[in-house]
């Protein structure tokens, strides 16, 4: 049903496999339309490319084509990625795609090589994390719609920045989610945290899979996205012989080949199952990398002392060493939090298969008060955390604002229209916090003030400790790029030792003659420690305790000789030594 001045109805003819089609002539860009189903119900297009009036409004004909200028862009190898995760609505006061463009030069100058957008598929209202999207093909109208997203991506590519997009294939909605009216998209055979699961392996699932695979290909083909981050694949239930995720990964990689550029698929999973990132020829699903929550949990527990919820499984330097050496910390060992064994060994999966971080939207925003690490750990610990992420084997990810110690919280926020749904979200969030023993009342997710409080406040980055921290990140990223042992996201030549009592984490990376020696002191007080310096001639390249990084001053020598040296260490000090020829 075409609406507006040229309103008319076009009958649709069966086209096989449950599809129907109609050709409607003389339809301008922006024209509103809906589908009328059997029984008279009219609904927006489930594959709408543009929902300018929100999830309850009609679909609109999207503008095409776009004047791309990135014809020479070939993407980036995943090993070159330094990810910067951001939420479009809170990263700038305007909260739009195009408002992000002026940020790009600063991110490139910092050393970021890829921005990662939290989900942008059309969600209800104007404010949402994006995981409540109801129209997976339509970029959020309040962010600037399809045109705004394309302009952002084109500008990013002009600056040599890749763009990763977070997509959600484990659930939709609930508000505005009418997908089930068009076919067997959902099933009661499984249930997840969001209710009925998406039907990836039951009757009618072939075309359900096609819907979501076409969505992924659309982001790559029509928007030139360089990588897809798949949200919570542990919420995708599928026991078929060829899992949906393997089919999705193969389709995306084939589309990348046709486009002549690198495109990556990066799932999030809490299963610690290496099949997701194992090559297809070795029985895996062939996805490129995955978020490694174990790395975060091990580091967070050490820096904050928190042991509630899933943090009860962590708290030793050896846990962090396992994350460096093997990827997962829980690779078949017993988890007290889960009350069972958890995970499987991933030693055969390269370090470039793991995205590592000290913060992200989940680990900050799913706290009751949305505190960032800057509110939970001392200033010097923020530099140690940066060193841990940027100098470890793996693909580093920063969460927006962490590079200057943003102090504004990142809270959970929504703008739903259904009072019952709003109350259900409030109660659900409160139940989630029970496992952590948090007693305070959480901010109201529906309140606009909760959203406003979550906006970045970048002005402090220009002064004092905030500026020093940002410059430390810039220097650390420059060192990471410049030194071969740090630039490679692999474990070749890696040796890690820890001394729990002394709170020392020591690592060596790289080949003899071109390696680095890394010292991390997790002690909260100054201390003199015996540091076993490995064989070689070592020159200090970065020291977080120095005055220029707003540290207390360093007594660690500029040149380190092999043997057990007694070094006066500052709290949370990290230092990098490069081997001299």
Secondary structure as UniProt FT lines:
FT   TURN            5..6
FT   STRAND          13..16
FT   TURN            17..18
FT   STRAND          19..21
FT   TURN            29..30
FT   STRAND          32..33
FT   STRAND          35..36
FT   TURN            38..39
FT   STRAND          42..43
FT   TURN            46..47
FT   TURN            52..53
FT   TURN            55..56
FT   STRAND          59..60
FT   TURN            71..72
FT   HELIX           78..80
FT   STRAND          83..86
FT   HELIX           88..91
FT   HELIX           98..100
FT   HELIX           101..110
FT   STRAND          114..117
FT   STRAND          121..122
FT   TURN            131..132
FT   STRAND          135..139
FT   HELIX           141..143
FT   HELIX           145..158
FT   TURN            159..160
FT   STRAND          162..167
FT   TURN            175..176
FT   HELIX           179..182
FT   STRAND          186..192
FT   TURN            193..194
FT   STRAND          195..198
FT   TURN            203..204
FT   HELIX           205..223
FT   STRAND          227..230
FT   HELIX           233..235
FT   HELIX           244..259
FT   STRAND          264..267
FT   HELIX           274..277
FT   HELIX           280..282
FT   STRAND          289..291
FT   HELIX           293..304
FT   HELIX           309..313
FT   HELIX           317..326
FT   STRAND          334..335
FT   TURN            336..339
FT   STRAND          340..341
FT   TURN            347..348
FT   HELIX           351..353
FT   STRAND          354..356
FT   HELIX           361..365
FT   TURN            368..369
FT   HELIX           373..375
FT   HELIX           379..391
FT   STRAND          395..399
FT   TURN            400..401
FT   HELIX           402..404
FT   HELIX           419..434
FT   TURN            435..437
FT   TURN            445..446
FT   HELIX           448..453
FT   HELIX           458..462
FT   HELIX           464..482
FT   HELIX           484..487
FT   TURN            492..493
FT   STRAND          495..499
FT   TURN            500..503
FT   STRAND          504..511
FT   TURN            512..513
FT   STRAND          514..521
FT   STRAND          527..533
FT   STRAND          537..543
FT   TURN            544..545
FT   HELIX           547..549
FT   STRAND          559..560
FT   STRAND          563..569
FT   TURN            571..572
FT   STRAND          574..580
//
